Amino acid sequence: MKKLNIYLDTSVINHLFADDAPEAKLITKELFEKFIKNKKYNTYISPIVINEINQTTSGEKKSKLLSIISEYDLIILDIETDKNEIESIAQGYLEQGILPRKSLLDALHIAVCTYYEIDALVSWNYKHMANINRERKIISWNIGEGYTHNMRICTPMEVIYENE
């Protein structure tokens, strides 16, 4: 069976250090230690994630977040050559009201996954991404636009599994 391609949005990396959300932090650490470190998935991020991390005001926290990328050998998608199409997909989500207009970065994360046919976008963002209603609207719009890859939008809990 082929390895799944997963994409981590910024919220997942942030939750490695989320002392205010101990249960989510524990699940996120399990994802990184048991699955990402052991290459159970092809794990991607995009420059959008790096840009969001670079907006972190605490220099120490920013450094910790950026170190995760190399420590776990996350694959950074080169979206520059396909930037126009990715931005067009994101605008479609916003124009159709699938995501609120102020959620451009969330729309861009989803658009990257749509464009590159990622199997699962992994996020702790329940409001704008990891919920079934939003996922259904995104998939429906994607199919209408000719993007037919079956993508899931889920939390880290949903990509942690144990081999029986």
C-alpha positions as a Markdown table, in Angstrom:
| # | Residue | x | y | z |
|---|---|---|---|---|
| 1 | Met | 0.0 | 0.0 | 0.0 |
| 2 | Lys | 1.4 | 3.4 | -0.9 |
| 3 | Lys | 2.3 | 5.9 | 1.8 |
| 4 | Leu | -0.2 | 8.7 | 2.3 |
| 5 | Asn | 0.8 | 12.2 | 1.5 |
| 6 | Ile | -0.1 | 14.5 | 4.4 |
| 7 | Tyr | 0.2 | 18.3 | 4.7 |
| 8 | Leu | 0.6 | 20.0 | 8.0 |
| 9 | Asp | -0.8 | 23.4 | 8.5 |
| 10 | Thr | 0.8 | 25.8 | 11.0 |
| 11 | Ser | -1.5 | 24.9 | 13.8 |
| 12 | Val | -0.1 | 21.3 | 14.0 |
| 13 | Ile | 3.5 | 22.5 | 14.4 |
| 14 | Asn | 2.3 | 25.1 | 16.9 |
| 15 | His | 0.6 | 22.4 | 19.0 |
| 16 | Leu | 3.9 | 20.7 | 19.7 |
| 17 | Phe | 4.4 | 23.6 | 22.1 |
| 18 | Ala | 0.8 | 24.2 | 23.2 |
| 19 | Asp | 1.0 | 24.0 | 27.0 |
| 20 | Asp | -2.5 | 25.5 | 27.2 |
| 21 | Ala | -3.9 | 22.5 | 25.3 |
| 22 | Pro | -2.2 | 19.5 | 26.9 |
| 23 | Glu | -4.3 | 16.8 | 25.2 |
| 24 | Ala | -3.8 | 18.2 | 21.7 |
| 25 | Lys | -0.1 | 18.7 | 22.5 |
| 26 | Leu | 0.2 | 15.0 | 23.5 |
| 27 | Ile | -1.6 | 13.8 | 20.3 |
| 28 | Thr | 0.6 | 16.1 | 18.2 |
| 29 | Lys | 3.8 | 14.8 | 19.8 |
| 30 | Glu | 2.6 | 11.2 | 19.1 |
| 31 | Leu | 2.0 | 12.1 | 15.5 |
| 32 | Phe | 5.5 | 13.5 | 15.1 |
| 33 | Glu | 7.4 | 10.9 | 17.1 |
| 34 | Lys | 5.6 | 7.7 | 16.0 |
| 35 | Phe | 4.5 | 8.6 | 12.4 |
| 36 | Ile | 6.4 | 11.5 | 10.9 |
| 37 | Lys | 9.8 | 10.7 | 12.4 |
| 38 | Asn | 9.4 | 7.0 | 11.2 |
| 39 | Lys | 8.3 | 8.1 | 7.7 |
| 40 | Lys | 4.9 | 6.4 | 7.9 |
| 41 | Tyr | 3.7 | 9.3 | 5.7 |
| 42 | Asn | 5.2 | 11.6 | 3.1 |
| 43 | Thr | 4.8 | 14.8 | 5.2 |
| 44 | Tyr | 4.6 | 18.2 | 3.5 |
| 45 | Ile | 4.4 | 21.8 | 4.4 |
| 46 | Ser | 4.5 | 24.9 | 2.1 |
| 47 | Pro | 6.2 | 28.3 | 2.3 |
| 48 | Ile | 2.9 | 29.6 | 3.6 |
| 49 | Val | 3.6 | 27.6 | 6.9 |
| 50 | Ile | 7.1 | 29.1 | 7.1 |
| 51 | Asn | 5.7 | 32.6 | 6.5 |
| 52 | Glu | 3.2 | 32.1 | 9.3 |
| 53 | Ile | 5.9 | 30.8 | 11.6 |
| 54 | Asn | 8.1 | 33.8 | 10.7 |
| 55 | Gln | 5.3 | 36.1 | 12.0 |
| 56 | Thr | 5.8 | 34.7 | 15.5 |
| 57 | Thr | 6.8 | 37.6 | 17.8 |
| 58 | Ser | 8.8 | 35.5 | 20.3 |
| 59 | Gly | 12.2 | 34.8 | 18.8 |
| 60 | Glu | 12.7 | 31.8 | 20.9 |
| 61 | Lys | 9.4 | 30.2 | 19.9 |
| 62 | Lys | 9.9 | 31.1 | 16.3 |
| 63 | Ser | 13.3 | 29.3 | 16.4 |
| 64 | Lys | 11.7 | 26.2 | 18.0 |
| 65 | Leu | 9.0 | 26.1 | 15.4 |
| 66 | Leu | 11.4 | 26.5 | 12.5 |
| 67 | Ser | 13.7 | 23.8 | 13.9 |
| 68 | Ile | 10.8 | 21.2 | 13.7 |
| 69 | Ile | 10.9 | 21.5 | 9.8 |
| 70 | Ser | 14.5 | 20.2 | 9.6 |
| 71 | Glu | 14.4 | 17.9 | 12.7 |
| 72 | Tyr | 11.5 | 15.9 | 11.2 |
| 73 | Asp | 12.6 | 16.3 | 7.6 |
| 74 | Leu | 9.3 | 17.9 | 6.5 |
| 75 | Ile | 9.1 | 18.3 | 2.7 |
| 76 | Ile | 8.6 | 21.9 | 1.6 |
| 77 | Leu | 6.5 | 22.1 | -1.5 |
| 78 | Asp | 7.9 | 24.5 | -4.1 |
| 79 | Ile | 4.7 | 26.4 | -4.9 |
| 80 | Glu | 6.3 | 29.4 | -6.7 |
| 81 | Thr | 5.8 | 28.1 | -10.3 |
| 82 | Asp | 2.1 | 27.2 | -9.6 |
| 83 | Lys | 1.4 | 30.2 | -7.4 |
| 84 | Asn | -1.2 | 31.7 | -9.8 |
| 85 | Glu | -3.3 | 28.6 | -10.0 |
| 86 | Ile | -3.1 | 28.0 | -6.2 |
| 87 | Glu | -4.2 | 31.6 | -5.5 |
| 88 | Ser | -7.0 | 31.1 | -8.0 |
| 89 | Ile | -8.3 | 28.0 | -6.2 |
| 90 | Ala | -8.0 | 29.9 | -2.8 |
| 91 | Gln | -10.0 | 32.8 | -4.2 |
| 92 | Gly | -12.7 | 30.4 | -5.4 |
| 93 | Tyr | -13.1 | 29.2 | -1.8 |
| 94 | Leu | -13.4 | 32.7 | -0.6 |
| 95 | Glu | -15.7 | 34.0 | -3.4 |
| 96 | Gln | -18.1 | 31.0 | -3.0 |
| 97 | Gly | -18.3 | 31.7 | 0.8 |
| 98 | Ile | -16.8 | 28.3 | 1.6 |
| 99 | Leu | -14.3 | 30.1 | 3.8 |
| 100 | Pro | -14.7 | 33.7 | 5.2 |
| 101 | Arg | -12.9 | 36.4 | 3.2 |
| 102 | Lys | -10.5 | 37.0 | 6.2 |
| 103 | Ser | -9.3 | 33.4 | 6.0 |
| 104 | Leu | -7.0 | 33.8 | 3.0 |
| 105 | Leu | -4.2 | 31.8 | 4.6 |
| 106 | Asp | -6.5 | 28.9 | 5.5 |
| 107 | Ala | -7.8 | 29.0 | 1.9 |
| 108 | Leu | -4.2 | 28.9 | 0.6 |
| 109 | His | -3.3 | 25.9 | 2.7 |
| 110 | Ile | -6.4 | 24.0 | 1.3 |
| 111 | Ala | -5.6 | 25.2 | -2.3 |
| 112 | Val | -2.0 | 23.9 | -2.0 |
| 113 | Cys | -3.4 | 20.5 | -1.0 |
| 114 | Thr | -6.0 | 20.5 | -3.7 |
| 115 | Tyr | -3.5 | 21.5 | -6.4 |
| 116 | Tyr | -0.8 | 18.9 | -5.3 |
| 117 | Glu | -3.4 | 16.1 | -4.7 |
| 118 | Ile | -2.4 | 15.7 | -1.1 |
| 119 | Asp | -4.3 | 12.9 | 0.6 |
| 120 | Ala | -4.9 | 14.6 | 4.0 |
| 121 | Leu | -4.6 | 18.2 | 5.2 |
| 122 | Val | -3.9 | 17.9 | 8.9 |
| 123 | Ser | -5.0 | 20.8 | 11.1 |
| 124 | Trp | -6.2 | 21.7 | 14.6 |
| 125 | Asn | -8.3 | 24.5 | 13.0 |
| 126 | Tyr | -11.8 | 23.2 | 13.6 |
| 127 | Lys | -13.5 | 26.4 | 12.6 |
| 128 | His | -12.1 | 26.9 | 9.1 |
| 129 | Met | -10.7 | 23.5 | 8.1 |
| 130 | Ala | -11.0 | 20.3 | 10.1 |
| 131 | Asn | -14.8 | 19.9 | 10.2 |
| 132 | Ile | -17.0 | 17.8 | 8.0 |
| 133 | Asn | -19.3 | 20.6 | 6.7 |
| 134 | Arg | -16.4 | 22.7 | 5.5 |
| 135 | Glu | -14.7 | 19.6 | 4.0 |
| 136 | Arg | -17.8 | 18.7 | 2.0 |
| 137 | Lys | -18.2 | 22.2 | 0.6 |
| 138 | Ile | -14.5 | 22.2 | -0.4 |
| 139 | Ile | -14.7 | 18.8 | -2.1 |
| 140 | Ser | -17.9 | 19.7 | -3.9 |
| 141 | Trp | -16.4 | 22.9 | -5.2 |
| 142 | Asn | -13.1 | 21.1 | -6.1 |
| 143 | Ile | -15.0 | 18.5 | -8.2 |
| 144 | Gly | -17.0 | 21.2 | -10.0 |
| 145 | Glu | -13.7 | 22.8 | -10.9 |
| 146 | Gly | -12.1 | 19.6 | -12.1 |
| 147 | Tyr | -10.0 | 18.8 | -9.0 |
| 148 | Thr | -11.2 | 15.2 | -8.4 |
| 149 | His | -8.5 | 13.9 | -6.0 |
| 150 | Asn | -10.2 | 12.5 | -2.8 |
| 151 | Met | -8.7 | 14.7 | -0.1 |
| 152 | Arg | -9.5 | 14.6 | 3.6 |
| 153 | Ile | -9.2 | 17.5 | 6.0 |
| 154 | Cys | -8.7 | 16.1 | 9.5 |
| 155 | Thr | -7.1 | 16.5 | 12.9 |
| 156 | Pro | -3.9 | 14.8 | 14.0 |
| 157 | Met | -6.0 | 12.3 | 15.9 |
| 158 | Glu | -7.3 | 10.9 | 12.6 |
| 159 | Val | -3.9 | 10.1 | 11.1 |
| 160 | Ile | -2.5 | 8.3 | 14.2 |
| 161 | Tyr | -3.1 | 4.6 | 14.0 |
| 162 | Glu | -1.5 | 1.5 | 15.4 |
| 163 | Asn | -0.5 | -1.4 | 13.2 |
| 164 | Glu | -2.5 | -4.4 | 14.3 |
